[in-house]
């Protein structure tokens, strides 16, 4: 059985108890909580903003509605071109790691950034030097997480970001064989921008892609993000609501239940109008 949840900020920016009550209507098992996006009054994104009391207050609000915090979203650019901004972001991420347990959560999540400040595509992001620069930031965060008993959750993203392929994800995990490093797997984000490759005249299937991913680092996946996609004019269009595109849900969910039972799967791009029907769709595909 899978635990289906949502991103809290897809349902508004509200005080903790009000947000918990809003989400409880849809019965998510868990959430990804990005404090700066979901909680009102707005958290100042700088070191020193968090405290054990702040974390406990939020945890208690969601505990009262039987909603677990699966991931604290702290999506930064770990290779930001402005080193002062990079340092500020890394310190803020470390603060999330420091108080993660007070939120009742182990995983603090981020993507892996781009040479561009806004994390958009830059061809030099693919270079070895960029990967090495990212690893400097990653080593710092992983070391800090080990001291806090927390987990750095890294989300690979094809084309745009530093860790952009199955191979680079494996390379990262081999470089840092720490229990404080785990993967947030968004299969649509990891799908190549120009679609699955053709090998020996045959196009790779989604099933093969899913199996290859799980074989490569399935034991290191902590949380799953789900959404849908379409291929349009030879390019991937992602960020679609689950069930509205070309994603092979039956195969994906079967493999996930076999390999990662009870893992948190968090819907992306959901909203109050459609989330109930999307959850019903996912549960139906799990049968």
C-alpha positions, 0 to 999 in steps of 0.5 A: 500500500502507498501513502498518498500525500500532497504539497501543502503550498498547492492549497494556499498560504495559511496559518498552521492550524488553518492549513492543517484543517484545509488539507484534512478535508482531502485525507492526505497521509503526508505532505511536503511542507515548504515553510516559506511557501505554505505558512502564514505569517511568512517565514523570513528565509534567513538563518536564525528564523527557525526554533524548536518551538516554531517547529513543534507548533507546526508539527502539533497542528498537522498531528492533530489532523493525522497528517505527517510531514514527509519532507521539509521543502527547502529548495535552494540553488546549491551552486548559485553564481552569487557566492553570498547568496549561495552561503545564505541558502546553504545556512538556511538549509542547514537550519532546516536540518537542525530542526527537522526532528522537531517537525517530526520529519527526517528529510529536507529536500532540494533540487541540485541547481543550475549555473543560472541563479533562477535554476533555469537551463544553462549548457555549462551546468552539464560540465564536470566542474559544475558537478564538482562545485555542487558536490562541495555544497552537498558534502557540507550539507550531508556532513551537517545532516549526519550530526543532526540525525537528518537526511538531505533529500536530493531531487534529480531533474533532467536537462536543467539541473546539475544532477540530471540523469540516472548515471549522475545520481549514481555518481553522487551516491557513490561519492557520498555513501552516507545514510544522511543522503537519500533521493526524492524521485520524481520520474517525470523530472528525471525523464529526458527532455527529448524523451526516452532513448532509442537503442538498437532501433527500439525506443526504450519503454517507460517500464524499462526506464522505471526498472533501470532507475529502481535497479540503479538507486531504488534502495536510496529513494526516500520519497516519490513525487508524482505528476504527468507529462506529454511529448509535444514536438519531440520535447517533454511538457511536464508539470501536468496533473496525474492522469492527464498525460502519457505517464504509464501509471499502472506499470509505475505503481505496480513496480513502486508497490513491489520495490518500495511498499508504503513509501510516501508519494506526493502529488504535484500540481494538485489543487482543491478542485481536483485533488480528490479525483486524482487521489481516487485515480491513483488508488484505482491504479494501485489495485 
